[in-house]
Amino acid sequence: MVSSSIETYQIDTVLDIVIRERGLDRKLLEQRAMLIWGEIVGHEFALHAQPVMIAGGKLRVTVSDAVWLTELNFRKPRLIEQINRRLEADILQDIVFRVGTIQEDGHRQPTTEPVSRSADHAFTDDVALDESELEFIEQTVADVEDQELQDTLRRIFTEQNKLSKARLQEQ
């Protein structure tokens, strides 16, 4: 009988290793910071303040008017603290608020309930991401040198964003 020295690993273990080796762990945490924004600030604030992008530890957020801008600037240190605590990492150093146009559907607020992959695909077929969401995904995967891994991460981020958006539309 031939003995095999091949070890098997769980896919999540392999992904964790690849992500760490490629230096993507910070980018994934940045992506997560944007996704948890609505949970951290609450529903009312999320309707008036939407994250646009994050880079270099700086989160850019569009707010509906100067009143919300003032209120959120007042709360900024606490928001940074809460987001970093939730991520269990010091990812966020600053939040920049700008008055601008808020999407009608409000902030993407992900849910944690599991859904099968085939259900996800059917669920998100009619969901389109806007230009800023697509640009953020591209910026997130841009530093990945391995094209196959970059394409895979792009698909994962796109599907996750579409799923979050679809769930919000369903509410």
Secondary structure as a PSIPRED ss2 file (coil, helix, strand):
# PSIPRED VFORMAT (PSIPRED V4.0)

   1 M C   1.000  0.000  0.000
   2 V C   1.000  0.000  0.000
   3 S C   1.000  0.000  0.000
   4 S C   1.000  0.000  0.000
   5 S C   1.000  0.000  0.000
   6 I C   1.000  0.000  0.000
   7 E C   1.000  0.000  0.000
   8 T C   1.000  0.000  0.000
   9 Y C   1.000  0.000  0.000
  10 Q C   1.000  0.000  0.000
  11 I H   0.000  1.000  0.000
  12 D H   0.000  1.000  0.000
  13 T H   0.000  1.000  0.000
  14 V H   0.000  1.000  0.000
  15 L H   0.000  1.000  0.000
  16 D H   0.000  1.000  0.000
  17 I H   0.000  1.000  0.000
  18 V H   0.000  1.000  0.000
  19 I H   0.000  1.000  0.000
  20 R H   0.000  1.000  0.000
  21 E H   0.000  1.000  0.000
  22 R C   1.000  0.000  0.000
  23 G C   1.000  0.000  0.000
  24 L C   1.000  0.000  0.000
  25 D H   0.000  1.000  0.000
  26 R H   0.000  1.000  0.000
  27 K H   0.000  1.000  0.000
  28 L H   0.000  1.000  0.000
  29 L H   0.000  1.000  0.000
  30 E H   0.000  1.000  0.000
  31 Q H   0.000  1.000  0.000
  32 R H   0.000  1.000  0.000
  33 A H   0.000  1.000  0.000
  34 M H   0.000  1.000  0.000
  35 L H   0.000  1.000  0.000
  36 I H   0.000  1.000  0.000
  37 W H   0.000  1.000  0.000
  38 G H   0.000  1.000  0.000
  39 E H   0.000  1.000  0.000
  40 I H   0.000  1.000  0.000
  41 V H   0.000  1.000  0.000
  42 G C   1.000  0.000  0.000
  43 H H   0.000  1.000  0.000
  44 E H   0.000  1.000  0.000
  45 F H   0.000  1.000  0.000
  46 A H   0.000  1.000  0.000
  47 L H   0.000  1.000  0.000
  48 H H   0.000  1.000  0.000
  49 A E   0.000  0.000  1.000
  50 Q E   0.000  0.000  1.000
  51 P E   0.000  0.000  1.000
  52 V E   0.000  0.000  1.000
  53 M E   0.000  0.000  1.000
  54 I E   0.000  0.000  1.000
  55 A E   0.000  0.000  1.000
  56 G C   1.000  0.000  0.000
  57 G C   1.000  0.000  0.000
  58 K E   0.000  0.000  1.000
  59 L E   0.000  0.000  1.000
  60 R E   0.000  0.000  1.000
  61 V E   0.000  0.000  1.000
  62 T E   0.000  0.000  1.000
  63 V E   0.000  0.000  1.000
  64 S C   1.000  0.000  0.000
  65 D C   1.000  0.000  0.000
  66 A H   0.000  1.000  0.000
  67 V H   0.000  1.000  0.000
  68 W H   0.000  1.000  0.000
  69 L H   0.000  1.000  0.000
  70 T H   0.000  1.000  0.000
  71 E H   0.000  1.000  0.000
  72 L H   0.000  1.000  0.000
  73 N H   0.000  1.000  0.000
  74 F H   0.000  1.000  0.000
  75 R H   0.000  1.000  0.000
  76 K H   0.000  1.000  0.000
  77 P H   0.000  1.000  0.000
  78 R H   0.000  1.000  0.000
  79 L H   0.000  1.000  0.000
  80 I H   0.000  1.000  0.000
  81 E H   0.000  1.000  0.000
  82 Q H   0.000  1.000  0.000
  83 I H   0.000  1.000  0.000
  84 N H   0.000  1.000  0.000
  85 R H   0.000  1.000  0.000
  86 R H   0.000  1.000  0.000
  87 L H   0.000  1.000  0.000
  88 E C   1.000  0.000  0.000
  89 A C   1.000  0.000  0.000
  90 D C   1.000  0.000  0.000
  91 I C   1.000  0.000  0.000
  92 L C   1.000  0.000  0.000
  93 Q C   1.000  0.000  0.000
  94 D E   0.000  0.000  1.000
  95 I E   0.000  0.000  1.000
  96 V E   0.000  0.000  1.000
  97 F E   0.000  0.000  1.000
  98 R E   0.000  0.000  1.000
  99 V E   0.000  0.000  1.000
 100 G C   1.000  0.000  0.000
 101 T C   1.000  0.000  0.000
 102 I C   1.000  0.000  0.000
 103 Q C   1.000  0.000  0.000
 104 E C   1.000  0.000  0.000
 105 D C   1.000  0.000  0.000
 106 G C   1.000  0.000  0.000
 107 H C   1.000  0.000  0.000
 108 R C   1.000  0.000  0.000
 109 Q C   1.000  0.000  0.000
 110 P C   1.000  0.000  0.000
 111 T C   1.000  0.000  0.000
 112 T C   1.000  0.000  0.000
 113 E C   1.000  0.000  0.000
 114 P C   1.000  0.000  0.000
 115 V C   1.000  0.000  0.000
 116 S C   1.000  0.000  0.000
 117 R H   0.000  1.000  0.000
 118 S H   0.000  1.000  0.000
 119 A H   0.000  1.000  0.000
 120 D H   0.000  1.000  0.000
 121 H H   0.000  1.000  0.000
 122 A H   0.000  1.000  0.000
 123 F H   0.000  1.000  0.000
 124 T H   0.000  1.000  0.000
 125 D C   1.000  0.000  0.000
 126 D C   1.000  0.000  0.000
 127 V C   1.000  0.000  0.000
 128 A C   1.000  0.000  0.000
 129 L C   1.000  0.000  0.000
 130 D C   1.000  0.000  0.000
 131 E H   0.000  1.000  0.000
 132 S H   0.000  1.000  0.000
 133 E H   0.000  1.000  0.000
 134 L H   0.000  1.000  0.000
 135 E H   0.000  1.000  0.000
 136 F H   0.000  1.000  0.000
 137 I H   0.000  1.000  0.000
 138 E H   0.000  1.000  0.000
 139 Q H   0.000  1.000  0.000
 140 T H   0.000  1.000  0.000
 141 V H   0.000  1.000  0.000
 142 A C   1.000  0.000  0.000
 143 D C   1.000  0.000  0.000
 144 V C   1.000  0.000  0.000
 145 E C   1.000  0.000  0.000
 146 D C   1.000  0.000  0.000
 147 Q H   0.000  1.000  0.000
 148 E H   0.000  1.000  0.000
 149 L H   0.000  1.000  0.000
 150 Q H   0.000  1.000  0.000
 151 D H   0.000  1.000  0.000
 152 T H   0.000  1.000  0.000
 153 L H   0.000  1.000  0.000
 154 R H   0.000  1.000  0.000
 155 R H   0.000  1.000  0.000
 156 I H   0.000  1.000  0.000
 157 F H   0.000  1.000  0.000
 158 T H   0.000  1.000  0.000
 159 E H   0.000  1.000  0.000
 160 Q H   0.000  1.000  0.000
 161 N H   0.000  1.000  0.000
 162 K H   0.000  1.000  0.000
 163 L H   0.000  1.000  0.000
 164 S H   0.000  1.000  0.000
 165 K H   0.000  1.000  0.000
 166 A H   0.000  1.000  0.000
 167 R H   0.000  1.000  0.000
 168 L H   0.000  1.000  0.000
 169 Q H   0.000  1.000  0.000
 170 E H   0.000  1.000  0.000
 171 Q C   1.000  0.000  0.000
